[in-house]
Amino acid sequence: MRIVFMGTPDFAVPSLERLIADGHEIVGVFTQPDKPQGRKMVLTPSEVKQAALRHELTVYQPETFKNGACEELLRTLAPELIVVVAYGKLLPKYVLELPRYGCINVHGSLLPRWRGAAPIQWSVIAGDTHAGVTTMQMDVGLDTGDMLLTYETPVGARETAGELYERLSYAGAELLSETLEHLQAGTLTPVKQDDAQSCYAVMLDKKIALIDWYRPARELDCLIRGLNPWPIALTTLHGERMKVFTAVPVEGQGTPGEVLDADVKRGLTVACGEGALCITELQMVGGKRMHAGDYLRGHAVAPGARLGE
């Protein structure tokens, strides 16, 4: 099948590579323009662009699709299908209607739950017991198209958003392959989404990262795992910024934010609105990411100290 692929981050790479392995003809790869990254702001291509170039595919990086900007190009490429995986741009009606089979999207959630930009992270933050991937026939709405196939998996009790993200990227590639098999066989049965069951996964930013110690330990555990590997949950200790990479809910009671225990083996136990969290991996501003015990070996933290002040 002649396919145009649209995607940007590493989540989309397994899907692109699966299409290639399945023998489809990738007539073009669309991805976001190169962006400056790192402290030196080096202009860096997306993971999808890097993968496409490794496979010697032609890459396109349009700034916009508005006002028919890419219509002539897409008509020249003449795809039978456009596959979209975490591209990061809304597609106008002329793009959606151009291919014979329209546009199929691989979305990292169990739709209609968690439509939007960061579904995997919000699944973890919300404490969902299950997550998954849905393939859908795209329409002009934001993740509102008819569902095609779904893959569901339990969320691990200690699983971070980054770990779930990686698992679902490969599950999505498998689901895409299965979806296209059914598409070519004419055995797909689209199912309309129930809008009443929908919720939106807004894009993450650093504002959400600040830990409110008055919240229950279980909620904060989900937040910390959901923000790992980015933007990482944040608090302060002795007035200095501290990133919290991992923490485990434990029994404990005290004033929210109060250090209950500082043990080089266990870590840093902090009281929450309900229960307590034992911080096991952290990074102080200007320092390295380390086990909390290693930090405590070199820095005295007495019980009664307060985090978040």
Secondary structure, DSSP 8 states (H G I E B T S, - for coil): -EEEEEE-SGGGHHHHHHHHHTT-EEEEEE----EEETTTTEEE--HHHHHHHHTT--EE--S--GGGTTHHHHHHH--SEEEEES--S---HHHHHSSTT-EEEEESSSTTTTEES-HHHHHHHTT-SEEEEEEEE--SSSS-S-EEEEEEEE--TT--HHHHHHHHHHHHHHHHHHHHHHHHHT----B---GGG--EE----GGGGB--TTSBHHHHHHHHHHTTTTT-EEEEETTEEEEEEEEEEE---SSTTBEEEEETTTEEEEE-SBSEEEEEEEEETTS--EEHHHHHHHS---TT-BB--
